[in-house]
Amino acid sequence: MNTYFIYINYSEEFDKYYIGQTENFQNRLKLHNSGLVKSTSPYIPWNNLLLIEKSTRSEAMILEKKLKNLNRKRLLEFIEKYK
């Protein structure tokens, strides 16, 4: 059985958050910090703030979509609640 991760990364230098989901979080974080992900490359370095495990990709994608639709205030509240 695979595990899927929803992650919230933060670029302190640019005060930016990035939400994504993956099967291999460590590899994905390396990709973000190497500049190989076009949408995140301008904001390197990225630090992980929150990592949530889900048992199916469907569950991970649903949570990712919900988190991406939160405004900044609600996203920060979510991070505080679940870290």
C-alpha positions as a Markdown table, in Angstrom:
| # | Residue | x | y | z |
|---|---|---|---|---|
| 1 | Met | 0.0 | 0.0 | 0.0 |
| 2 | Asn | 1.3 | 3.4 | -1.0 |
| 3 | Thr | 1.4 | 6.5 | 1.2 |
| 4 | Tyr | 0.7 | 9.9 | -0.2 |
| 5 | Phe | 1.9 | 13.1 | 1.3 |
| 6 | Ile | 0.3 | 16.6 | 1.2 |
| 7 | Tyr | 2.9 | 19.2 | 2.1 |
| 8 | Ile | 3.1 | 22.9 | 2.9 |
| 9 | Asn | 6.4 | 24.4 | 2.2 |
| 10 | Tyr | 7.5 | 28.0 | 3.0 |
| 11 | Ser | 10.0 | 30.3 | 1.4 |
| 12 | Glu | 11.1 | 32.6 | 4.2 |
| 13 | Glu | 13.0 | 35.0 | 1.9 |
| 14 | Phe | 10.0 | 35.6 | -0.2 |
| 15 | Asp | 7.2 | 35.0 | 2.4 |
| 16 | Lys | 5.5 | 32.5 | 0.1 |
| 17 | Tyr | 3.7 | 29.2 | 0.7 |
| 18 | Tyr | 3.5 | 26.3 | -1.6 |
| 19 | Ile | 1.1 | 23.3 | -1.3 |
| 20 | Gly | 1.6 | 20.1 | -3.1 |
| 21 | Gln | 1.2 | 16.3 | -2.9 |
| 22 | Thr | 3.5 | 13.5 | -3.7 |
| 23 | Glu | 4.4 | 9.8 | -3.0 |
| 24 | Asn | 8.0 | 10.7 | -2.2 |
| 25 | Phe | 8.3 | 13.8 | -0.2 |
| 26 | Gln | 12.1 | 13.9 | 0.3 |
| 27 | Asn | 12.6 | 13.7 | -3.4 |
| 28 | Arg | 10.0 | 16.3 | -4.1 |
| 29 | Leu | 11.5 | 18.8 | -1.7 |
| 30 | Lys | 14.9 | 18.2 | -3.3 |
| 31 | Leu | 13.3 | 19.0 | -6.7 |
| 32 | His | 11.8 | 22.2 | -5.4 |
| 33 | Asn | 15.1 | 23.3 | -3.9 |
| 34 | Ser | 17.1 | 22.4 | -7.0 |
| 35 | Gly | 15.1 | 24.8 | -9.2 |
| 36 | Leu | 13.7 | 22.0 | -11.3 |
| 37 | Val | 10.1 | 22.9 | -10.5 |
| 38 | Lys | 9.2 | 25.9 | -12.7 |
| 39 | Ser | 6.5 | 27.3 | -10.4 |
| 40 | Thr | 8.7 | 27.2 | -7.3 |
| 41 | Ser | 12.2 | 27.9 | -8.6 |
| 42 | Pro | 12.1 | 31.7 | -8.2 |
| 43 | Tyr | 11.5 | 31.3 | -4.4 |
| 44 | Ile | 14.3 | 28.9 | -3.3 |
| 45 | Pro | 15.0 | 27.8 | -0.6 |
| 46 | Trp | 11.9 | 26.0 | 0.6 |
| 47 | Asn | 11.4 | 24.6 | 4.1 |
| 48 | Asn | 8.7 | 22.2 | 5.0 |
| 49 | Leu | 6.1 | 23.5 | 7.5 |
| 50 | Leu | 3.6 | 20.6 | 7.5 |
| 51 | Leu | 3.5 | 17.1 | 6.1 |
| 52 | Ile | 0.3 | 15.1 | 6.2 |
| 53 | Glu | 0.0 | 11.4 | 5.2 |
| 54 | Lys | -3.0 | 10.0 | 3.3 |
| 55 | Ser | -3.6 | 6.4 | 2.3 |
| 56 | Thr | -4.9 | 7.1 | -1.2 |
| 57 | Arg | -3.9 | 9.6 | -4.0 |
| 58 | Ser | -7.6 | 10.6 | -4.2 |
| 59 | Glu | -7.6 | 11.6 | -0.5 |
| 60 | Ala | -4.3 | 13.5 | -1.0 |
| 61 | Met | -5.6 | 15.4 | -4.0 |
| 62 | Ile | -8.9 | 16.4 | -2.3 |
| 63 | Leu | -7.0 | 17.8 | 0.7 |
| 64 | Glu | -4.4 | 19.5 | -1.6 |
| 65 | Lys | -7.3 | 21.3 | -3.5 |
| 66 | Lys | -9.0 | 22.4 | -0.2 |
| 67 | Leu | -5.7 | 23.8 | 1.1 |
| 68 | Lys | -5.0 | 25.6 | -2.1 |
| 69 | Asn | -8.4 | 27.3 | -1.9 |
| 70 | Leu | -7.8 | 28.7 | 1.6 |
| 71 | Asn | -6.8 | 32.3 | 2.1 |
| 72 | Arg | -3.5 | 33.0 | 3.9 |
| 73 | Lys | -5.2 | 33.5 | 7.3 |
| 74 | Arg | -7.0 | 30.2 | 7.1 |
| 75 | Leu | -3.9 | 28.4 | 5.8 |
| 76 | Leu | -1.9 | 29.7 | 8.8 |
| 77 | Glu | -4.7 | 28.6 | 11.1 |
| 78 | Phe | -4.6 | 25.1 | 9.5 |
| 79 | Ile | -0.8 | 24.9 | 9.9 |
| 80 | Glu | -1.0 | 25.8 | 13.6 |
| 81 | Lys | -3.7 | 23.3 | 14.2 |
| 82 | Tyr | -2.0 | 20.3 | 12.6 |
| 83 | Lys | 1.7 | 20.8 | 13.1 |
